[in-house]
Every structure is written in structure tokens, then in C-alpha cells.
Amino acid sequence: MARKIKCISPVDGSIYLERPVAGDTEIHEKFSGAHTAQPEWKKLSIAERAKYCNAAVDAMLAMKDDIVPELTWQMGRPVRYGAGELAGFEERARYMISIAEEKLADIDPGDKDGFKRYIRREPLGLVLTIAPWNFPYLTTVNSVIPALMAGNAVILKHASHTLLVGERFQKAFDVAGLPKGVFQNIVMDHRQTGEIIGGGFANMVCFTGSVDAGRRMEELAVGHFIPVGLELGGKDPAYVRADANLEHAIENLADGAFFNSGQSCCGIERIYAHEDVYDEFVAGIVKVAKGYVLGNPLEETTTLGPMIKPEAADFVRNQINGAVAAGATPHIDPADFPLSNPGSSYLAPQVLTGVDHTMSLMREESFGPVVGIMKVSGDEEAIQLMNDSDLGLTAAIWTEDVEAAEAIGDRIETGTVFMNRCDYLDPALAWTGVKNTGRGCTLSSLGYESLTRPKSYHLRTKT
């Protein structure tokens, strides 16, 4: 009897769906088929690849009415926000398709008498994308579309909570008529995935997930000389300067902290507010947090859904309790959110002050609807605290002074510096991180660099 992977819905704890784990024969056939299909796919022009990829995007968008409630059942995001992820999916896909012709073109180093010289960008071969559940379409598209546009074949292994997302990608490419074997969805468990990486079956691995899992993938890839792109989360900070537009900062930082129940790699998890605006800022964000509606995510009135599973919610509860025991002050009464009970996936939003960097809440990724706020005297103290982390994905600065934001940004150890916004990904900019957030880069023109290898042509034309 085939083993199965079950998707336990955070909405009500029921088994939403289950799928059989691929057997050895299926795995071999899919990876072998991908390696066979890739050379022919590579021969197509970039314009031809773009037609297939754009058609797949069209097919995915046509499934929106089914995808939105599926997302809610699989990972708990309120239905009122479901279409937003597909809008982001389209934005990223269309952008990467649109720049491919230019960014994948041969590089001309300049004329040299008697020679023809250029650098060609060769696809790597087969890219294995291992995608997470929290933004399952957005994170997947970051590597899948650019990898295909660059001439690679792709195999997608999606998270157990969002198995239907992998199937939707497969259906979209099938509707687009993509040649057989070029894109394939597969269901594998952790052991099988490790064996694929450790066996050198793929030419590149793109992974979004935990630091521990990313470290394990690097270990498995040792000796195979394959790149491993890793986006491993964050403990992203925000700094509210004395000159910030407070109304704007409060509204956007609350959204950055609590959207998707705080389950965002680039969500705001710690805030440093200048002492001149600290009290007003704290009062404002507490007011916004109290206005969230925690409830059934299938209802349009719900603005805060459940976390992915009870264990994840209890992890955050323990962080909050630990901080309070160490002297922090919570500003939200969980009793005002009746569904928020220990052992439940439903967790009330929380704002804490009186926090410091001895607390797990301010150092270890929470991945939940909680934020700690500290008072700072100015830029120097804020920079020191923002850098006091082993993660570095994004950092947000709230100020009316662009030059100050750029100067502070130069000193922050992070992959992306925001000014007056947060928790966003611009496909024209490189998505990358520093320290334990991982390595590599997706999106932008630089995203194509990691999905190709340079091949130099040095042709003597005069003998």
C-alpha cells in the first residue's frame, strides 16, 4: 500500500486532502524524463519559451475561483486576501518573462581584431524547486518561471500543506502545451528529497524554508558541485525615526507584522521606535491590532486566520509567555479573541513592549502574529539593534529623509532595505539575504545569473 502525505487543514483540523508519495519508479521516470526533455527545450528561442510561460500564467489566472478557497483550506489565509497572491504571482512571472530576451542575451566584451568573442548563458539543466506553504504561489514562481525561461527543465516538490499548488502549476503548464517532461510536479517525503539532492539527480536546488533544513541540503549537496539557492527566513526589523509619518508607519507596520498571521519570511517581527514618537506609535499599533477579526478564514469578515498548525501557534505563545515572564508588557488581551486558545491554530495578535534582546521573541524567528517594540534614542542605537541578529532578509526604515534612509541602509546587514514600506517583493530587484537567511538570489536580472552558467566563445577569424 502506497504511503500518503496528508494535508491537515488549519481551518478545522480535518484532513483536507491526501496524495500518494511517489514510488522509486515514478521518481526515476520523472527525473530521467526531465533530463531527456531539457536539451530540446533549450533549443527553443526565448520568444518561444515565453509563449509557453505566458500561456501557463493565463491558465493559472483562469483557475482563480477555485484556487482562492483551496488556499484557505490548505494554509488558512482568509479568502478576502486569496486573490492578492495570484496578482503577485502574475506580476513576478510577467516581469521575468519580459526581461528574459535582454538578460539572457550573449555578452559582448568588445571588438578584438581577428577574433569573434562572446559569453553565452547556458542553462544548468534540471532545477529542483522545493517550495513552502506560506506564500505557495509567490515563492514557487520566483524560481520556476525564470528557470524555464533560461532553458532549464524544472521539477517541483511542494510542501505537504499545499500539495494542490503543485498540481495547479502542473495543470497550468499542461494547458499551455509545454513539451512533456519540461515541467513536472512530484510528491516526495523528506527522505526521498534528501536522496535526490544527495544523489546528484538535479543540477540546481532552489529551496525556501528553515535554517536547519537549508543547512541539511547544503550538506547533502557536498561533492556534487551543484548550486543550492537558499531563502531561509528572517527576523526582520523596522526603525521608526522621529520624523516618520506616524499614521502611515502604524498602518503599514501593523500589516507587515500581522498579515498572513505573521507567517511571512519578510514580515516585521521587531520594531525600534525613536523615543520622541515611541508612545504615540505604540498606542497606534495596539489600536490597529485590537481591530483584527480572528475567525473562520472562509468568511469575508475575517482579517486574521489560523496559523498553519497548533504547534506553530503554541511556539509563538511560548515566546510571548517567556517574554512576559522576563518583564515584557503585553498590550492585547487574548480573551478579546475567543478562538485564541492554547493548543489551537488560532492565535490573537500581540504587541509587546519592555522587550530586549535577551528574549527569544526578539532574536528567534516567530513566524506568527506578534511584534516586540523597543524605544531607541536615535540612529546609532537603532542600527546596532537591527544588526543584532543572525538573520538578514529585509529591514524597513520609516522617515521623511531619503538621504538618512540610504545612509542607515548602507550600515544595515540585510538583503533588502525598505523606506516607508515593508513586507513586499519587487520583481525588478534582487531577492536575497545575508547571514543565516541563506545565499543566492532570485528575480531581477541577477536572478538569471544563478540559473545559468557562463560559456565563453573565443573564435579566431584570421589565421
C-alpha positions as CSV (number, residue, x, y, z in Angstrom):
1,M,0.0,0.0,0.0
2,A,1.4,3.4,-1.1
3,R,2.4,5.8,1.6
4,K,0.4,9.0,1.6
5,I,1.1,12.6,2.6
6,K,-1.9,14.3,4.3
7,C,-2.8,18.0,4.3
8,I,-4.3,18.8,7.6
9,S,-6.4,22.0,7.2
10,P,-5.7,24.6,9.9
11,V,-9.3,25.8,9.4
12,D,-10.8,23.0,11.4
13,G,-8.0,20.3,11.8
14,S,-9.6,18.0,9.3
15,I,-7.8,16.1,6.6
16,Y,-8.4,18.3,3.6
17,L,-6.6,16.0,1.1
18,E,-4.0,13.3,0.8
19,R,-1.8,12.2,-2.0
20,P,0.4,9.1,-2.5
21,V,4.1,9.5,-2.2
22,A,5.9,8.8,-5.4
23,G,7.5,5.4,-5.7
24,D,11.0,4.8,-6.8
25,T,9.9,4.0,-10.4
26,E,7.9,7.2,-10.7
27,I,10.8,9.3,-9.3
28,H,13.3,7.7,-11.7
29,E,11.0,8.2,-14.7
30,K,10.3,11.9,-13.8
31,F,13.9,12.9,-13.3
32,S,15.1,10.8,-16.3
33,G,12.3,12.4,-18.4
34,A,13.3,15.9,-17.4
35,H,16.9,15.3,-18.3
36,T,15.8,13.9,-21.7
37,A,13.4,16.8,-22.4
38,Q,15.7,19.7,-21.3
39,P,18.1,19.7,-24.4
40,E,15.2,20.1,-26.8
41,W,13.6,22.8,-24.6
42,K,16.9,24.6,-24.6
43,K,16.9,24.7,-28.4
44,L,13.8,26.8,-28.5
45,S,14.2,30.5,-28.8
46,I,13.5,32.7,-25.7
47,A,10.4,34.1,-27.5
48,E,9.1,30.6,-28.0
49,R,9.6,29.7,-24.3
50,A,7.9,33.0,-23.4
51,K,4.8,31.9,-25.3
52,Y,4.5,28.8,-23.3
53,C,5.2,30.5,-20.0
54,N,2.7,33.4,-20.6
55,A,0.1,30.8,-21.6
56,A,0.7,29.0,-18.3
57,V,0.2,32.2,-16.4
58,D,-3.0,32.8,-18.3
59,A,-4.2,29.3,-17.4
60,M,-3.3,29.7,-13.8
61,L,-5.3,33.0,-13.5
62,A,-8.3,31.3,-15.1
63,M,-8.4,29.0,-12.2
64,K,-8.6,31.8,-9.6
65,D,-12.1,31.0,-8.4
66,D,-11.0,27.5,-7.4
67,I,-7.6,28.5,-6.2
68,V,-8.7,31.1,-3.6
69,P,-10.8,28.8,-1.4
70,E,-8.2,26.0,-1.9
71,L,-5.6,28.3,-0.4
72,T,-7.7,29.0,2.6
73,W,-8.4,25.3,3.3
74,Q,-4.7,24.4,2.8
75,M,-2.9,27.1,4.8
76,G,-5.6,29.2,6.5
77,R,-5.3,32.6,4.8
78,P,-8.6,34.5,4.8
79,V,-10.4,34.3,1.5
80,R,-10.6,38.0,1.3
81,Y,-6.8,38.0,0.6
82,G,-6.5,35.0,-1.7
83,A,-6.7,36.8,-5.0
84,G,-3.8,39.0,-3.9
85,E,-1.3,36.2,-4.1
86,L,-2.3,35.4,-7.7
87,A,-1.9,39.1,-8.5
88,G,1.7,38.9,-7.1
89,F,2.2,35.6,-9.0
90,E,1.3,37.3,-12.2
91,E,3.4,40.4,-11.6
92,R,6.6,38.3,-10.9
93,A,6.0,35.9,-13.7
94,R,5.2,38.5,-16.4
95,Y,8.2,40.6,-15.3
96,M,10.7,37.8,-15.5
97,I,9.3,36.7,-18.9
98,S,9.5,40.3,-20.2
99,I,13.2,40.8,-19.4
100,A,14.4,37.3,-20.4
101,E,15.3,38.2,-24.0
102,E,17.6,41.0,-22.9
103,K,19.0,39.5,-19.7
104,L,19.8,36.1,-21.3
105,A,21.4,37.6,-24.4
106,D,25.1,36.9,-25.2
107,I,27.6,39.2,-23.6
108,D,29.9,41.1,-26.0
109,P,33.2,42.0,-24.4
110,G,34.1,44.3,-27.3
111,D,35.9,44.1,-30.6
112,K,39.3,42.5,-30.9
113,D,40.9,42.3,-34.3
114,G,41.0,38.8,-35.8
115,F,38.6,37.3,-33.2
116,K,34.9,36.9,-32.5
117,R,34.3,36.7,-28.8
118,Y,31.2,36.4,-26.6
119,I,29.9,34.9,-23.4
120,R,26.7,32.7,-23.7
121,R,24.4,32.0,-20.8
122,E,23.9,28.2,-20.7
123,P,21.0,26.7,-18.7
124,L,22.2,24.5,-15.8
125,G,20.0,21.5,-16.8
126,L,17.4,20.4,-14.3
127,V,16.3,22.7,-11.5
128,L,14.6,21.1,-8.4
129,T,12.3,23.7,-6.7
130,I,11.3,22.8,-3.1
131,A,8.5,25.3,-2.2
132,P,7.0,26.3,1.1
133,W,3.4,26.7,2.2
134,N,3.1,30.2,3.5
135,F,3.1,32.0,0.1
136,P,2.9,28.9,-2.1
137,Y,2.4,30.6,-5.5
138,L,4.7,33.5,-4.9
139,T,7.7,31.6,-3.7
140,T,7.3,28.9,-6.4
141,V,7.1,31.3,-9.3
142,N,10.3,33.0,-8.1
143,S,12.4,30.1,-9.5
144,V,10.1,28.1,-11.8
145,I,9.4,30.7,-14.4
146,P,12.9,32.1,-14.6
147,A,14.4,28.6,-14.7
148,L,12.2,27.6,-17.6
149,M,12.8,30.9,-19.5
150,A,16.5,30.2,-19.1
151,G,16.2,26.9,-20.8
152,N,16.1,24.6,-17.8
153,A,13.7,21.7,-17.0
154,V,12.0,22.0,-13.6
155,I,10.7,19.5,-11.1
156,L,8.6,21.0,-8.3
157,K,8.2,19.4,-4.9
158,H,5.7,21.4,-2.9
159,A,5.1,21.5,0.9
160,S,2.7,18.9,2.3
161,H,0.3,21.6,3.4
162,T,-0.1,22.9,-0.1
163,L,0.0,19.9,-2.4
164,L,-2.7,21.3,-4.6
165,V,-0.5,24.3,-5.5
166,G,1.9,21.9,-7.2
167,E,-1.0,20.3,-9.1
168,R,-2.2,23.7,-10.2
169,F,1.2,24.5,-11.6
170,Q,1.2,21.2,-13.5
171,K,-2.3,21.8,-14.9
172,A,-1.3,25.4,-16.0
173,F,1.7,24.1,-17.9
174,D,-0.3,21.2,-19.4
175,V,-3.0,23.6,-20.6
176,A,-0.2,25.8,-22.1
177,G,1.0,22.7,-24.0
178,L,4.5,22.7,-22.5
179,P,6.5,19.9,-24.0
180,K,6.4,16.7,-22.0
181,G,8.9,16.4,-19.2
182,V,10.0,20.1,-19.2
183,F,7.9,20.8,-16.0
184,Q,6.8,18.2,-13.6
185,N,5.2,18.2,-10.2
186,I,6.1,15.4,-7.8
187,V,5.1,14.3,-4.3
188,M,8.0,13.2,-2.2
189,D,8.7,12.9,1.5
190,H,11.8,14.4,3.3
191,R,13.8,11.2,2.9
192,Q,13.2,10.9,-0.8
193,T,14.0,14.6,-1.3
194,G,17.3,14.2,0.6
195,E,18.2,11.2,-1.6
196,I,17.6,13.2,-4.7
197,I,19.8,16.0,-3.6
198,G,22.4,13.7,-2.2
199,G,22.4,11.6,-5.3
200,G,23.1,14.5,-7.6
201,F,19.9,14.0,-9.6
202,A,19.3,17.7,-10.1
203,N,21.7,20.4,-11.4
204,M,20.4,23.0,-9.0
205,V,18.2,23.1,-5.9
206,C,16.0,26.1,-5.1
207,F,14.7,26.0,-1.5
208,T,12.7,28.2,0.8
209,G,12.3,27.1,4.3
210,S,14.0,26.8,7.7
211,V,17.7,27.4,8.5
212,D,18.1,23.8,9.7
213,A,16.6,22.4,6.6
214,G,18.7,24.6,4.4
215,R,21.9,23.6,6.3
216,R,20.9,19.9,5.7
217,M,20.5,20.5,2.0
218,E,23.9,22.0,1.7
219,E,25.4,19.0,3.5
220,L,23.6,16.7,1.1
221,A,24.9,18.6,-2.0
222,V,28.5,18.4,-0.9
223,G,30.6,16.8,-3.5
224,H,28.1,17.1,-6.3
225,F,29.2,20.7,-7.3
226,I,25.6,21.8,-7.7
227,P,24.4,25.3,-6.6
228,V,21.9,25.4,-3.8
229,G,19.8,28.5,-3.6
230,L,18.5,29.1,-0.1
231,E,16.0,31.6,1.3
232,L,15.8,30.6,5.0
233,G,13.6,33.2,6.6
234,G,14.2,36.3,8.7
235,K,13.7,38.2,11.9
236,D,13.1,41.4,10.0
237,P,13.4,44.8,11.9
238,A,11.8,48.2,11.4
239,Y,13.1,51.5,12.6
240,V,10.6,54.4,13.1
241,R,12.6,57.7,13.1
242,A,11.4,60.8,14.9
243,D,10.5,62.4,11.5
244,A,8.3,59.5,10.3
245,N,4.8,59.9,9.1
246,L,3.3,58.1,12.1
247,E,-0.1,57.4,10.6
248,H,1.4,55.8,7.6
249,A,4.0,53.9,9.6
250,I,1.5,52.5,12.1
251,E,-0.9,51.3,9.4
252,N,1.8,49.6,7.3
253,L,3.9,48.1,10.1
254,A,0.8,46.6,11.6
255,D,0.1,45.0,8.3
256,G,3.7,43.9,8.0
257,A,3.6,42.2,11.4
258,F,0.1,40.6,11.2
259,F,-0.7,39.8,7.6
260,N,-0.9,36.1,6.8
261,S,-1.0,35.6,10.6
262,G,2.6,36.8,10.7
263,Q,3.7,33.8,8.6
264,S,5.9,35.7,6.2
265,C,9.7,35.4,5.9
266,C,9.9,39.2,5.4
267,G,7.2,40.1,7.9
268,I,8.1,42.6,10.6
269,E,9.0,40.9,13.8
270,R,10.7,43.6,15.8
271,I,10.3,47.4,15.8
272,Y,12.6,50.1,17.1
273,A,10.8,53.4,17.6
274,H,12.5,56.7,18.4
275,E,11.8,57.9,21.9
276,D,10.2,61.1,20.6
277,V,7.4,59.1,18.9
278,Y,7.5,55.9,20.8
279,D,4.4,56.3,23.0
280,E,2.2,57.5,20.1
281,F,3.5,54.8,17.8
282,V,2.8,52.0,20.4
283,A,-0.7,53.3,21.1
284,G,-1.4,53.4,17.4
285,I,-0.2,49.9,16.5
286,V,-2.0,48.4,19.6
287,K,-5.3,50.1,18.4
288,V,-4.9,48.5,14.9
289,A,-4.1,45.1,16.4
290,K,-7.2,45.2,18.5
291,G,-9.2,45.8,15.4
292,Y,-8.3,42.5,13.7
293,V,-11.1,39.9,13.4
294,L,-9.8,36.4,14.2
295,G,-12.1,33.9,12.8
296,N,-13.1,31.4,10.2
297,P,-10.9,32.3,7.2
298,L,-13.7,31.2,4.8
299,E,-15.8,34.2,6.0
300,E,-15.2,37.5,4.2
301,T,-15.3,39.5,7.5
302,T,-12.2,37.6,8.9
303,T,-9.0,39.5,8.7
304,L,-6.8,37.2,10.7
305,G,-6.9,33.4,10.1
306,P,-5.4,30.5,11.9
307,M,-1.7,29.7,11.9
308,I,-0.6,26.6,9.9
309,K,-0.9,24.2,12.8
310,P,-1.4,24.2,16.6
311,E,2.3,23.5,17.2
312,A,3.3,26.7,15.4
313,A,0.8,28.8,17.3
314,D,2.0,27.3,20.6
315,F,5.6,28.1,19.7
316,V,4.6,31.7,19.5
317,R,2.5,31.5,22.7
318,N,5.6,30.2,24.5
319,Q,7.7,33.0,23.1
320,I,5.1,35.6,24.4
321,N,4.9,33.9,27.8
322,G,8.7,33.7,28.1
323,A,9.0,37.4,27.3
324,V,6.3,38.4,29.8
325,A,7.9,36.2,32.5
326,A,11.1,38.2,31.8
327,G,9.4,41.6,32.2
328,A,7.7,42.4,28.9
329,T,4.3,44.0,28.8
330,P,1.6,42.5,26.5
331,H,-0.9,45.1,25.2
332,I,-3.5,42.7,23.8
333,D,-5.8,40.6,26.0
334,P,-6.2,37.2,24.2
335,A,-9.6,36.9,25.9
336,D,-10.8,39.5,23.4
337,F,-10.2,36.9,20.7
338,P,-12.3,33.9,21.9
339,L,-10.8,31.5,19.3
340,S,-7.3,32.0,20.6
341,N,-6.8,29.1,23.0
342,P,-3.7,27.1,23.8
343,G,-3.5,24.0,21.6
344,S,-5.4,25.8,18.8
345,S,-4.1,27.1,15.5
346,Y,-6.0,30.3,16.1
347,L,-3.8,32.9,17.8
348,A,-4.6,36.5,18.8
349,P,-2.3,39.3,17.5
350,Q,0.0,40.6,20.2
351,V,2.1,43.7,20.7
352,L,4.8,43.7,23.5
353,T,6.9,46.4,25.0
354,G,9.6,46.2,27.7
355,V,11.3,43.7,25.5
356,D,15.1,43.3,24.9
357,H,17.5,41.1,23.0
358,T,17.9,38.5,25.8
359,M,14.4,37.3,24.8
360,S,13.7,34.7,22.2
361,L,10.9,36.9,21.0
362,M,13.4,39.5,19.7
363,R,16.0,37.0,18.4
364,E,14.4,33.8,17.2
365,E,12.0,33.8,14.2
366,S,8.5,33.8,15.5
367,F,6.6,33.4,12.2
368,G,3.4,34.4,13.9
369,P,1.2,37.5,14.6
370,V,3.4,39.0,17.3
371,V,5.8,42.0,17.4
372,G,8.1,43.4,20.0
373,I,8.7,47.2,20.2
374,M,11.8,48.8,21.8
375,K,12.4,52.5,22.4
376,V,15.7,53.9,21.0
377,S,17.5,57.2,21.3
378,G,18.5,57.6,17.7
379,D,20.0,56.1,14.5
380,E,23.1,54.6,16.1
381,E,21.2,52.6,18.7
382,A,18.7,51.5,16.1
383,I,21.4,50.3,13.7
384,Q,23.1,48.4,16.4
385,L,19.9,46.6,17.4
386,M,18.8,46.0,13.8
387,N,22.1,44.2,13.1
388,D,21.9,42.2,16.3
389,S,20.5,39.1,14.6
390,D,21.9,36.0,12.8
391,L,19.3,36.6,10.0
392,G,19.1,39.3,7.4
393,L,16.4,39.3,4.8
394,T,14.8,42.8,4.8
395,A,14.9,45.9,7.0
396,A,12.4,48.8,6.9
397,I,13.2,52.5,7.8
398,W,10.4,54.9,8.4
399,T,11.4,58.5,7.7
400,E,10.8,61.6,5.5
401,D,14.6,61.9,4.9
402,V,15.7,59.8,1.9
403,E,19.4,60.6,2.4
404,A,19.2,59.4,6.0
405,A,17.4,56.2,4.9
406,E,20.2,55.5,2.4
407,A,22.9,56.2,4.9
408,I,21.3,53.9,7.5
409,G,20.6,51.3,4.9
410,D,24.3,51.2,4.0
411,R,25.1,50.1,7.5
412,I,22.3,47.5,8.0
413,E,23.2,43.9,7.4
414,T,20.3,42.8,5.2
415,G,19.3,41.7,1.7
416,T,16.7,44.5,1.0
417,V,16.4,48.0,2.5
418,F,12.9,49.5,2.5
419,M,11.9,53.1,3.2
420,N,8.3,53.7,4.2
421,R,7.2,50.3,3.2
422,C,7.8,46.6,4.2
423,D,6.9,43.0,3.6
424,Y,7.0,43.4,-0.2
425,L,8.9,41.9,-3.0
426,D,9.6,44.0,-6.2
427,P,10.4,41.6,-9.0
428,A,12.8,44.1,-10.6
429,L,15.0,43.9,-7.5
430,A,17.2,41.0,-6.4
431,W,15.6,38.9,-3.7
432,T,18.4,37.8,-1.5
433,G,19.6,37.6,2.1
434,V,22.7,37.6,4.3
435,K,23.9,35.6,7.3
436,N,21.7,32.6,8.1
437,T,18.9,33.9,5.9
438,G,20.8,31.9,3.2
439,R,22.5,32.5,-0.1
440,G,21.8,33.0,-3.7
441,C,19.4,35.4,-5.5
442,T,16.1,35.1,-7.3
443,L,14.2,37.6,-9.5
444,S,15.5,40.7,-11.2
445,S,18.2,40.5,-13.9
446,L,20.5,38.9,-11.3
447,G,18.1,36.0,-10.8
448,Y,19.0,34.7,-14.2
449,E,22.7,34.6,-13.3
450,S,22.1,31.8,-10.7
451,L,20.0,29.7,-13.2
452,T,22.6,29.8,-15.9
453,R,26.4,29.2,-16.3
454,P,28.7,31.3,-18.5
455,K,30.2,29.6,-21.6
456,S,32.9,31.6,-23.4
457,Y,33.4,31.6,-27.2
458,H,36.8,32.7,-28.4
459,L,36.9,32.3,-32.2
460,R,40.0,33.2,-34.3
461,T,38.7,34.6,-37.6
462,K,42.1,35.4,-39.1
463,T,44.9,32.8,-39.5
